[in-house]
Amino acid sequence: MKPVPVGTAGSFAMVVAPEHLANRFKDSMLPPVLATPVMIMMMENAALEALKPFFDAGETAVGTRVDIEHVASTTVGRHVVAHASVTAFDGRRVQFDVDAKDGDLLLGRGTHGRVVIDVRKFSERLAAQMARAAGDTR
């Protein structure tokens, strides 16, 4: 992975659809508003977008930590944009400040951590782990 400068930013946008709502995604008793896990997914995607130009061949990054405050709601049809800005880079670990907005309305904010992985090695370790969990001794 190439060094990632502090301040490097990424974004991810989407229009809120019915399948993104808390009352469909989690609990039918909730009002028809954007679900927190969907907002977090947007923030994670924004962070990944920030990192993509710095990956070497065969690399990506996985989320390792989220600390998010959901402060306002939005509904179907609204255009939401998540932003991520690198606050620290230490080899394979990257920290971000993240937020999500509906226009000028702040929906959520917080911090997020990712770690860079070699996809092939990660997949090999996952396969071995799953084999052990299934009692397979391959």
N, C-alpha and C positions, 0 to 999 in steps of 0.2 A: 504494500500500500504506500502510495505517495503521501508525504506529510499534508495534513489538512490544516489550513490556517484558521485561527480563531476568527469568528465573524462570517465564515463561509455559511451560506444560507441556501435553503431549498424550500419548495412549497408543493402543496398538493391541493387540488380543488375538485369539488364535486357538487352536484345538485342533489339535495336531500330527496330521496325517494321513499315510498311507503315501507320498503324492507329495511330502511335505516332507522325507523322509529322505535322508541322504547316500548310502546304498547304492542308492537309486532315482534320485536327482537327479544324482549325479555318478559314483560308482564302486561297482560291485556288490561289491567286496571290503571296503568299509567296513562297520562295524557299523550296525544300524538306529537311528540317532540323527538328531536335527534337523540339517539341513545348514546350514553357516555362511551361504551366500548367502540362505537363507530367513530366518534370524535377522536378517540385515542388512536385508532387505526389510521386516521387521516394524518395525525401528528407524526406517527411512526413513518408513514410513507413520505412525508415532507423531509424528515431526517435522512431517509435513504436516498432521496433525490439529491440532497446536499452532498452526499458522499460519492455518488456514482462516478463523477469525473476523476476520482482519486484511486479507484480500485485498479489493481493489477489483474491480469487475466485469471479467471477462475475464482475471483473473490466476490464476496458480498458482505453484508453486515446483518446481524440479528439483534433484536431488542433484548436488553438485559434488565432494564429498570424503567419504570414510569412513576412519576409523582405528579398527578394532575388534579387541578381544581376545576370543576364544571360550574361556571358562575351564571350562565344565562341559557335560555332555550331558544330553539328555532324549529321551524316546521317544514312540511313537504313543499318542494318547489323552490326553496331558498338556495342561493349559491353560497357555499361555505368554502373558505380557504384556510388551510392550515399552513403555518410557517415554522421552520426550525432554523436555529442559528447555533453554530458550533461555539461552545464556551470553553472546551478543553479537549486537547488531543494528546494521547499518551500511547504511542505505538499502535496497538490494536484497539484501544478503548477510546471512545469518543462520547463527549457529553454535549447536550443541547439544551437551550431554552426553547420551549415550544408554545405555540398558541393557536387558537382557531377563532375565526371571525366570520360573521355574517355582515358584510359591509363594514361599518364602523363599530358594530356591536361585538364586544368581546364575549365569546362563548365559553372559552376555557383557556387555561395557561398552566405551565408547570415546567418540569424538567424531564429529560429522557436520556437514557444511556444505551449505547450500542457497542458491539464488539465485532471486529472484522474477522471473517472466517474464510478458510480455503474450502470451497464447496465440496470438492472430492474427498478431502480428509474428514470433513464434518459428516458427509453421507456414509463413509466407511465406519466411523465411530457409532453413528446412529444404527446402522444395520447390525453391528456387533452387539450393541446394547439391547436391541429388540430381540435378537436371537437368544441372548442370555435370559431376558425376561420371559420368553416363551419356553425356556427350558431346552432349547435347541443348542447343541454343542458344536455347530459348524465352525 
